[in-house]
Amino acid sequence: MKQPPILLLLMVCVCALLAAGCSSPASPVQPAPLPVTLQPSPGDLLSAQAEAAFAENDYTRAGDLFRLAQENYTAAGNKASSLKARDRVFQSLGAAADYPLNRSQADAALAAALPDATAAQRSAWLDEPGMATIKRNGEILFFSDTAGNVRYHHPALMQKENERKNYTPLYDELMPVITAQWKDGAGPYGSPVAYTGSTDFAIPRSELAATGMLKVWMPVPIETGSQTNVTILSVEPERYVKSSTGTGADIGLVYLEIPLEEIKDPFLNISARYRFVQHEQRFAIDPAKVKPYDTSSPEYVKYTGSSRNIVVTPAMKAKALSIVGNETNPYLQAQKIYWDTVLTHPYSHAPHFWLEVTNTPESVYVLNTGIGDCGSQSMYYVALLRSLGIPARAAGGYQMIQGFAGTHFWAEYYLEGYGWIPVDVTASEGGTWSYNATPADLQQYQEYFFGSLDPYRYVIQKDVDIPLTPGTGDAVVTPAGFLQFPKAVCDTCEDNPMILALMDAKVTVTRE
């Protein structure tokens, strides 16, 4: 985490310069004026206080102070500093929303979610090392979904809850796919499912500035090995579309620039309509037939290096080596790391906003805590593989599974002679939530997600941390490496428009 900047007193002095050989006794040198001290502005003082509060994890106070700084900068006509303070308000309040609970509030949330638990059980759960917490002025704060994470960490709780419903989300939907006869033997892709989808971004006109430019990046599907026949049906308002990556890029987006003075209706409606076909994947790998990598190729270099959230470090490599031991075959190494991740890292909702604004990579968060959600664990898995020289990436978009639909990330690693192999560590972990799965059922279910993947996916980006096109400059578009909802930038708006993008955007995907 960056330390708060220290206000410096700027000393300005004017010195008389004497040219060698040109001085004259008749023209005595005048003494230099006394130094002038420039006092910090009210906005600077408030920003410094806000940064100090942010460094102490007091995010609510930081947000309040940044808002006051913004108002002072605006009154002084300092637009650049006003925008920076505005975006720090957005970041501070987002971090505060990730960790809003003190211990008594977290206990109350547990009591409401798990009414059968005793006070002693709840206390023990809150003290477990796998709880997502931070400290603020000596007080422990808990993650917003602490109650949900306690259930995920204790499969018996999930099993009991699912038995009452007579239904296990994810597992009950996917087991029929996993146990079905593989009909298409011509390759790893089969059982196509066609989808029609839309991304809609409806913004109240009153929430935007009267003038200025609103820049929007709309996510759309791309072509991959398993996702084909992609068609962008429409993007509206069409007259504001400036560019598109096309469906053959590594990330799918359409970029719009909207002059706000032209918007007269009560709502600004932005939408993208699209169609695609997703295939189930089933790879059959013979470890003996895996070919050596071309380590000089640009793709190999790209997918074995570090990015913002996938970090290759000595600590990451040491962890990977502790798992694979003396194994050198990349397929068998990836398999060992898969099972270690699935069996020892419980699924947990993660504080993505907090991770972003505190410059904590997702992969490092899992390495340090042992917990994480689909995005965090996929990036951790990829980082481990990259540290061993295995090309890997974290694909993102959505999974469309009844009872568990929503944003999703999973992993892929590359084998020469086979291509990109899918891996979904958190979908695999969901098998332990079933109340009626036999040990053989669970084994079959979890083996599937190492090399196979269901067709209920919508792919927007082939990897995390792909830059937007065009770039956003210094604008804050948290979370920066993920494109599952629209990104928005507006330099004249009082509030960061990403608040609107996260609150007012809706993605709808249906099977045809």
C-alpha positions as CSV (number, residue, x, y, z in Angstrom):
1,M,0.0,0.0,0.0
2,K,1.3,3.5,-0.9
3,Q,2.1,5.7,2.1
4,P,0.4,9.0,2.2
5,P,2.3,11.8,0.5
6,I,4.1,14.2,2.9
7,L,3.3,17.9,2.3
8,L,6.4,19.7,1.4
9,L,7.0,23.4,2.1
10,L,8.3,24.8,-1.1
11,M,11.0,27.3,-0.8
12,V,11.4,29.8,-3.6
13,C,14.3,32.2,-3.8
14,V,15.6,34.6,-6.4
15,C,19.4,34.8,-6.7
16,A,21.5,37.5,-8.4
17,L,23.8,36.0,-10.9
18,L,27.2,37.5,-11.4
19,A,29.0,37.1,-14.8
20,A,32.7,36.4,-14.4
21,G,34.8,39.6,-15.0
22,C,31.7,41.8,-15.3
23,S,31.2,43.0,-11.7
24,S,31.9,46.7,-10.9
25,P,32.4,48.4,-7.6
26,A,30.1,51.2,-8.8
27,S,27.2,48.7,-9.0
28,P,27.1,46.8,-5.7
29,V,25.3,43.5,-5.7
30,Q,21.8,43.7,-4.2
31,P,21.0,41.1,-1.4
32,A,18.7,38.3,-2.5
33,P,15.1,38.6,-1.2
34,L,14.1,36.4,1.7
35,P,12.7,32.9,0.8
36,V,8.9,32.8,0.3
37,T,7.0,29.9,1.8
38,L,4.1,28.6,-0.1
39,Q,1.3,27.4,2.2
40,P,-0.6,24.2,1.3
41,S,-4.1,24.8,0.0
42,P,-7.1,23.7,2.0
43,G,-7.7,20.9,-0.6
44,D,-4.1,19.7,-0.2
45,L,-4.4,19.6,3.6
46,L,-7.6,17.7,3.4
47,S,-6.1,15.3,0.8
48,A,-3.2,14.6,3.1
49,Q,-5.5,13.9,6.0
50,A,-7.6,11.6,3.8
51,E,-4.5,9.7,2.6
52,A,-3.4,9.2,6.2
53,A,-6.9,7.8,7.1
54,F,-6.8,5.5,4.0
55,A,-3.4,4.2,5.1
56,E,-4.9,3.3,8.5
57,N,-7.8,1.4,6.8
58,D,-10.2,4.1,8.0
59,Y,-11.9,4.2,4.6
60,T,-15.2,5.9,5.5
61,R,-13.3,8.8,7.1
62,A,-11.0,8.9,4.1
63,G,-13.9,9.1,1.7
64,D,-15.5,12.0,3.7
65,L,-12.2,13.9,3.7
66,F,-11.6,13.3,0.0
67,R,-15.0,14.6,-0.7
68,L,-14.2,17.8,1.2
69,A,-11.0,18.1,-0.6
70,Q,-12.8,17.7,-3.9
71,E,-15.2,20.5,-3.0
72,N,-12.3,22.8,-2.0
73,Y,-10.3,22.0,-5.2
74,T,-13.5,22.7,-7.3
75,A,-14.0,26.1,-5.6
76,A,-10.4,27.0,-6.3
77,G,-10.7,26.0,-9.9
78,N,-8.1,23.2,-9.6
79,K,-9.8,20.7,-12.0
80,A,-7.0,18.1,-12.0
81,S,-6.8,17.8,-8.2
82,S,-10.6,17.8,-8.0
83,L,-10.9,14.8,-10.3
84,K,-8.2,13.0,-8.4
85,A,-10.0,13.6,-5.1
86,R,-13.3,12.5,-6.6
87,D,-11.8,9.2,-7.7
88,R,-10.3,8.7,-4.3
89,V,-13.8,9.1,-2.8
90,F,-14.9,6.3,-5.1
91,Q,-12.0,4.1,-4.1
92,S,-12.3,4.8,-0.4
93,L,-16.1,4.1,-0.2
94,G,-15.6,0.9,-2.3
95,A,-12.9,-0.4,0.1
96,A,-15.2,0.6,3.1
97,A,-18.0,-1.5,1.5
98,D,-15.7,-4.6,1.3
99,Y,-15.0,-4.4,5.1
100,P,-18.0,-2.8,6.8
101,L,-18.5,-5.1,9.8
102,N,-17.0,-5.0,13.3
103,R,-17.0,-8.2,15.4
104,S,-20.4,-7.7,16.9
105,Q,-21.9,-6.9,13.5
106,A,-20.2,-9.9,11.9
107,D,-21.6,-12.1,14.7
108,A,-25.1,-10.7,14.2
109,A,-24.8,-11.5,10.4
110,L,-23.8,-15.1,11.3
111,A,-26.7,-15.5,13.7
112,A,-29.1,-14.4,11.1
113,A,-27.7,-16.6,8.3
114,L,-27.1,-19.6,10.5
115,P,-29.7,-19.5,13.3
116,D,-28.9,-23.1,14.5
117,A,-25.3,-22.1,15.4
118,T,-24.4,-21.4,19.0
119,A,-22.6,-18.3,20.2
120,A,-19.5,-20.4,20.8
121,Q,-19.6,-21.8,17.2
122,R,-20.0,-18.3,15.7
123,S,-17.1,-17.0,17.8
124,A,-14.9,-19.9,16.7
125,W,-15.7,-19.3,13.1
126,L,-14.8,-15.6,13.3
127,D,-11.5,-16.6,14.9
128,E,-10.5,-19.0,12.1
129,P,-7.4,-18.0,10.1
130,G,-9.4,-18.2,6.8
131,M,-11.6,-15.2,7.6
132,A,-11.1,-12.1,5.4
133,T,-10.3,-9.3,7.9
134,I,-8.4,-6.0,8.1
135,K,-7.4,-3.9,11.1
136,R,-8.5,-0.3,11.6
137,N,-7.0,1.6,14.5
138,G,-6.5,-1.7,16.4
139,E,-10.1,-3.0,15.7
140,I,-10.7,-6.0,13.4
141,L,-13.1,-5.4,10.6
142,F,-14.7,-8.3,8.7
143,F,-15.6,-8.8,5.1
144,S,-19.1,-7.9,4.0
145,D,-20.0,-11.6,3.2
146,T,-18.4,-13.2,6.2
147,A,-21.6,-15.3,6.8
148,G,-21.5,-16.6,3.2
149,N,-17.8,-17.4,3.5
150,V,-18.3,-19.4,6.7
151,R,-20.7,-21.6,4.9
152,Y,-18.3,-22.1,2.0
153,H,-15.5,-23.0,4.4
154,H,-17.6,-25.6,6.1
155,P,-19.1,-28.0,3.5
156,A,-21.3,-29.6,6.1
157,L,-23.1,-26.3,6.5
158,M,-23.7,-26.1,2.8
159,Q,-24.7,-29.7,2.6
160,K,-27.3,-29.2,5.4
161,E,-28.7,-26.1,3.7
162,N,-28.9,-27.8,0.3
163,E,-30.6,-30.9,1.8
164,R,-33.4,-28.7,3.1
165,K,-33.8,-27.3,-0.4
166,N,-33.4,-30.8,-2.0
167,Y,-31.1,-29.1,-4.5
168,T,-27.4,-28.4,-4.8
169,P,-26.6,-25.4,-7.0
170,L,-23.9,-26.0,-9.6
171,Y,-23.5,-29.7,-8.9
172,D,-27.1,-30.7,-9.8
173,E,-26.9,-28.7,-13.0
174,L,-23.6,-29.9,-14.2
175,M,-23.6,-33.6,-13.1
176,P,-25.9,-34.6,-16.0
177,V,-23.4,-32.9,-18.5
178,I,-20.4,-34.6,-16.8
179,T,-22.0,-38.1,-16.9
180,A,-23.4,-37.8,-20.4
181,Q,-21.9,-39.8,-23.3
182,W,-19.5,-37.7,-25.3
183,K,-21.1,-37.7,-28.7
184,D,-18.7,-35.7,-30.8
185,G,-15.5,-37.6,-31.1
186,A,-13.9,-35.4,-33.8
187,G,-12.1,-33.2,-31.3
188,P,-12.3,-31.6,-27.9
189,Y,-15.3,-29.4,-28.7
190,G,-18.9,-30.6,-28.9
191,S,-22.4,-30.3,-27.6
192,P,-23.0,-26.7,-28.8
193,V,-25.4,-24.4,-27.1
194,A,-26.6,-21.2,-28.8
195,Y,-27.1,-18.0,-26.8
196,T,-28.6,-14.6,-27.3
197,G,-27.5,-11.8,-24.9
198,S,-27.6,-8.2,-24.1
199,T,-25.7,-5.7,-21.9
200,D,-27.8,-2.7,-20.9
201,F,-26.6,0.4,-19.2
202,A,-29.4,2.8,-18.2
203,I,-28.1,6.0,-16.5
204,P,-30.4,8.6,-14.9
205,R,-29.7,11.9,-16.8
206,S,-29.7,13.7,-13.4
207,E,-26.6,11.7,-12.4
208,L,-24.5,13.1,-15.2
209,A,-22.9,16.5,-15.8
210,A,-24.7,19.0,-18.1
211,T,-21.8,19.1,-20.5
212,G,-18.7,17.1,-21.3
213,M,-17.9,13.8,-22.7
214,L,-19.0,10.4,-21.3
215,K,-16.7,7.6,-22.5
216,V,-18.0,4.0,-22.3
217,W,-16.4,0.6,-23.0
218,M,-19.1,-2.0,-23.5
219,P,-18.2,-5.7,-23.1
220,V,-19.1,-8.1,-25.9
221,P,-18.3,-11.8,-26.7
222,I,-15.2,-12.9,-28.6
223,E,-14.3,-15.9,-30.7
224,T,-12.3,-18.7,-28.9
225,G,-11.8,-22.4,-29.4
226,S,-15.0,-23.1,-27.6
227,Q,-17.0,-20.0,-28.4
228,T,-17.9,-19.6,-32.0
229,N,-20.4,-17.9,-34.4
230,V,-20.1,-14.7,-32.5
231,T,-22.3,-11.9,-34.0
232,I,-22.7,-8.4,-32.6
233,L,-26.3,-7.6,-33.5
234,S,-26.4,-4.0,-32.4
235,V,-24.8,-1.3,-30.2
236,E,-26.9,1.7,-29.3
237,P,-26.8,4.7,-29.6
238,E,-25.0,3.7,-32.8
239,R,-24.0,7.3,-33.7
240,Y,-21.7,7.5,-30.7
241,V,-19.7,4.3,-31.4
242,K,-16.1,5.2,-32.1
243,S,-14.4,1.8,-32.3
244,S,-14.6,-1.9,-31.7
245,T,-12.0,-4.6,-31.1
246,G,-14.0,-7.0,-33.2
247,T,-14.8,-10.5,-32.3
248,G,-11.4,-11.9,-33.1
249,A,-9.5,-10.0,-30.4
250,D,-8.3,-11.1,-27.0
251,I,-10.9,-8.9,-25.3
252,G,-14.3,-7.9,-26.6
253,L,-15.4,-4.3,-26.3
254,V,-17.1,-1.5,-28.2
255,Y,-16.1,2.1,-27.3
256,L,-18.5,5.0,-27.3
257,E,-18.1,8.7,-26.8
258,I,-21.3,10.5,-25.8
259,P,-21.5,14.4,-25.7
260,L,-23.6,15.0,-22.6
261,E,-25.1,18.2,-23.9
262,E,-27.0,16.1,-26.5
263,I,-28.7,13.9,-23.9
264,K,-32.2,15.4,-23.2
265,D,-34.2,12.3,-22.1
266,P,-34.6,11.3,-18.4
267,F,-32.3,8.3,-19.0
268,L,-29.3,7.6,-21.2
269,N,-29.7,4.1,-22.5
270,I,-26.7,2.3,-23.8
271,S,-27.0,-1.3,-25.0
272,A,-25.2,-4.1,-26.8
273,R,-27.0,-7.1,-28.4
274,Y,-25.1,-10.2,-29.4
275,R,-25.4,-13.9,-30.3
276,F,-22.8,-16.7,-29.9
277,V,-22.5,-20.5,-29.7
278,Q,-20.6,-22.1,-26.8
279,H,-19.3,-25.7,-26.9
280,E,-18.5,-28.2,-24.2
281,Q,-14.8,-29.0,-24.0
282,R,-13.3,-32.4,-23.2
283,F,-9.6,-32.9,-23.7
284,A,-8.0,-36.3,-23.6
285,I,-4.3,-35.8,-22.8
286,D,-1.5,-38.4,-23.0
287,P,1.4,-37.0,-20.9
288,A,3.9,-38.9,-23.0
289,K,2.8,-37.0,-26.1
290,V,3.2,-33.5,-24.7
291,K,5.8,-31.7,-26.8
292,P,8.5,-29.2,-25.6
293,Y,7.6,-25.5,-25.6
294,D,9.1,-23.0,-28.0
295,T,10.3,-20.7,-25.2
296,S,11.4,-18.0,-27.7
297,S,7.9,-17.5,-29.1
298,P,6.1,-14.2,-28.2
299,E,3.0,-16.2,-27.0
300,Y,5.2,-18.2,-24.6
301,V,6.9,-15.1,-23.2
302,K,3.5,-13.4,-22.8
303,Y,1.8,-16.2,-20.9
304,T,4.7,-17.1,-18.6
305,G,5.3,-13.5,-17.4
306,S,3.7,-11.3,-14.7
307,S,0.7,-9.0,-15.0
308,R,-1.1,-6.8,-12.5
309,N,-3.0,-9.7,-10.9
310,I,-1.0,-12.7,-12.0
311,V,2.3,-12.2,-10.3
312,V,5.3,-14.5,-10.9
313,T,7.7,-14.1,-7.9
314,P,10.2,-16.3,-6.1
315,A,7.6,-17.0,-3.4
316,M,5.1,-18.1,-6.0
317,K,7.7,-20.4,-7.6
318,A,8.7,-21.8,-4.3
319,K,5.0,-22.6,-3.6
320,A,4.6,-24.3,-7.0
321,L,7.8,-26.4,-6.5
322,S,6.6,-27.5,-3.1
323,I,3.5,-28.9,-4.8
324,V,5.0,-30.6,-7.9
325,G,8.2,-31.9,-6.2
326,N,10.4,-33.6,-8.8
327,E,7.7,-33.8,-11.5
328,T,8.8,-32.1,-14.8
329,N,6.0,-33.0,-17.2
330,P,3.9,-29.8,-17.6
331,Y,0.6,-31.8,-17.8
332,L,1.3,-33.7,-14.6
333,Q,2.6,-30.5,-12.9
334,A,-0.6,-28.7,-13.8
335,Q,-2.6,-31.7,-12.5
336,K,-0.8,-31.7,-9.1
337,I,-1.3,-28.0,-8.7
338,Y,-5.0,-28.4,-9.7
339,W,-5.7,-30.9,-6.9
340,D,-3.7,-28.9,-4.3
341,T,-5.8,-25.8,-5.1
342,V,-9.1,-27.6,-5.1
343,L,-8.5,-29.5,-1.9
344,T,-6.8,-26.9,0.2
345,H,-8.2,-23.5,-0.8
346,P,-11.9,-23.2,0.1
347,Y,-14.1,-21.0,-2.1
348,S,-14.6,-17.6,-0.6
349,H,-16.1,-14.3,-1.8
350,A,-13.1,-12.0,-2.1
351,P,-12.7,-8.2,-1.5
352,H,-12.0,-7.3,-5.1
353,F,-12.4,-3.6,-4.6
354,W,-10.1,-3.5,-1.6
355,L,-7.5,-5.6,-3.5
356,E,-7.6,-3.2,-6.4
357,V,-7.3,0.1,-4.4
358,T,-4.6,-1.3,-2.1
359,N,-2.5,-2.6,-5.0
360,T,-2.8,-6.2,-3.9
361,P,-2.6,-8.7,-6.8
362,E,-5.4,-11.3,-6.7
363,S,-2.9,-14.2,-7.0
364,V,-0.9,-12.9,-4.1
365,Y,-4.0,-12.6,-2.0
366,V,-4.7,-16.3,-2.3
367,L,-1.0,-17.2,-1.8
368,N,-1.0,-15.2,1.5
369,T,-4.5,-16.2,2.8
370,G,-5.3,-19.6,1.3
371,I,-8.8,-18.4,0.3
372,G,-10.4,-16.8,-2.7
373,D,-13.3,-16.8,-5.2
374,C,-13.3,-17.9,-8.9
375,G,-11.2,-14.9,-10.1
376,S,-8.7,-15.0,-7.2
377,Q,-8.1,-18.7,-7.3
378,S,-7.9,-18.9,-11.1
379,M,-5.3,-16.2,-11.1
380,Y,-3.4,-17.9,-8.3
381,Y,-3.5,-21.2,-10.3
382,V,-2.2,-19.4,-13.4
383,A,0.6,-17.7,-11.5
384,L,1.8,-21.0,-10.1
385,L,1.9,-22.6,-13.6
386,R,3.6,-19.5,-15.1
387,S,6.3,-19.7,-12.4
388,L,7.1,-23.2,-13.6
389,G,7.3,-22.0,-17.3
390,I,3.9,-23.3,-18.2
391,P,1.9,-20.8,-20.4
392,A,-1.4,-20.1,-18.7
393,R,-4.1,-17.4,-18.5
394,A,-7.3,-16.5,-16.7
395,A,-10.3,-16.3,-19.0
396,G,-13.3,-14.2,-17.9
397,G,-16.9,-13.5,-18.5
398,Y,-20.0,-15.3,-17.1
399,Q,-21.3,-18.7,-16.3
400,M,-24.9,-19.3,-17.0
401,I,-25.9,-22.1,-14.6
402,Q,-29.2,-22.1,-12.7
403,G,-28.7,-21.3,-9.1
404,F,-25.2,-20.1,-9.7
405,A,-25.3,-17.8,-12.7
406,G,-23.1,-14.7,-12.7
407,T,-19.7,-13.2,-13.3
408,H,-17.0,-15.9,-13.5
409,F,-13.3,-16.5,-14.2
410,W,-11.6,-19.8,-14.9
411,A,-8.1,-20.9,-16.0
412,E,-6.5,-22.3,-19.2
413,Y,-3.0,-23.6,-19.7
414,Y,-1.2,-24.4,-22.9
415,L,0.2,-27.8,-24.0
416,E,2.1,-28.1,-27.2
417,G,0.3,-30.5,-29.5
418,Y,-3.1,-30.0,-27.7
419,G,-3.7,-26.3,-27.3
420,W,-5.4,-24.3,-24.5
421,I,-6.7,-26.7,-21.8
422,P,-9.5,-25.5,-19.5
423,V,-9.4,-25.7,-15.7
424,D,-12.1,-24.5,-13.3
425,V,-10.9,-24.9,-9.7
426,T,-13.8,-23.3,-8.0
427,A,-16.5,-25.1,-10.0
428,S,-14.7,-28.2,-8.9
429,E,-14.8,-27.1,-5.3
430,G,-18.6,-26.8,-5.6
431,G,-18.9,-30.5,-5.7
432,T,-18.3,-30.7,-1.9
433,W,-21.6,-28.8,-1.3
434,S,-23.7,-31.8,-2.5
435,Y,-25.6,-33.5,0.3
436,N,-26.1,-36.7,-1.7
437,A,-22.9,-37.2,-3.8
438,T,-21.1,-40.4,-3.2
439,P,-17.3,-40.3,-2.9
440,A,-17.2,-41.8,-6.5
441,D,-19.6,-39.1,-7.7
442,L,-17.5,-36.3,-6.2
443,Q,-14.3,-37.8,-7.7
444,Q,-15.9,-37.9,-11.1
445,Y,-17.2,-34.4,-10.8
446,Q,-13.9,-32.9,-9.7
447,E,-11.8,-34.8,-12.3
448,Y,-14.0,-33.3,-15.0
449,F,-12.9,-29.7,-14.4
450,F,-9.2,-30.5,-15.1
451,G,-9.3,-30.6,-18.9
452,S,-13.1,-30.3,-19.5
453,L,-15.6,-27.5,-19.2
454,D,-19.3,-27.2,-19.5
455,P,-20.9,-25.2,-22.4
456,Y,-22.7,-22.7,-20.1
457,R,-20.1,-20.0,-20.5
458,Y,-19.9,-16.5,-22.0
459,V,-16.3,-15.4,-22.8
460,I,-15.4,-11.7,-22.9
461,Q,-11.7,-11.8,-22.3
462,K,-9.1,-14.5,-22.8
463,D,-7.0,-13.3,-19.9
464,V,-7.2,-10.8,-17.0
465,D,-5.4,-7.4,-17.2
466,I,-5.8,-6.9,-20.9
467,P,-5.7,-3.1,-21.5
468,L,-8.8,-1.4,-22.8
469,T,-8.7,0.1,-26.3
470,P,-8.4,3.1,-26.4
471,G,-6.7,3.5,-23.0
472,T,-8.3,5.3,-20.1
473,G,-5.3,7.4,-19.1
474,D,-5.3,8.2,-15.4
475,A,-9.0,7.6,-15.0
476,V,-10.1,5.2,-12.3
477,V,-12.1,2.3,-13.8
478,T,-12.0,-0.2,-10.9
479,P,-11.7,-3.1,-11.1
480,A,-9.4,-2.4,-14.0
481,G,-8.4,-5.9,-15.2
482,F,-12.0,-7.2,-15.4
483,L,-14.4,-6.5,-18.2
484,Q,-17.7,-8.1,-17.1
485,F,-19.6,-4.8,-16.8
486,P,-19.2,-1.5,-18.8
487,K,-16.4,0.9,-17.9
488,A,-17.1,4.6,-17.9
489,V,-15.1,7.8,-17.7
490,C,-16.3,11.4,-17.4
491,D,-14.1,14.3,-16.5
492,T,-17.0,16.7,-15.9
493,C,-19.1,14.5,-13.7
494,E,-19.3,15.2,-9.9
495,D,-19.1,11.5,-9.1
496,N,-17.0,8.8,-10.8
497,P,-19.3,7.2,-13.4
498,M,-18.0,3.8,-12.5
499,I,-20.4,3.9,-9.6
500,L,-23.2,4.0,-12.2
501,A,-21.7,1.3,-14.3
502,L,-21.5,-1.1,-11.4
503,M,-25.0,-0.2,-10.1
504,D,-27.1,0.4,-13.3
505,A,-25.7,-2.1,-15.8
506,K,-27.5,-5.4,-16.5
507,V,-26.4,-8.5,-18.4
508,T,-29.0,-10.9,-19.7
509,V,-28.1,-14.1,-21.6
510,T,-30.6,-16.7,-22.6
511,R,-30.3,-20.1,-24.4
512,E,-32.0,-20.1,-27.8
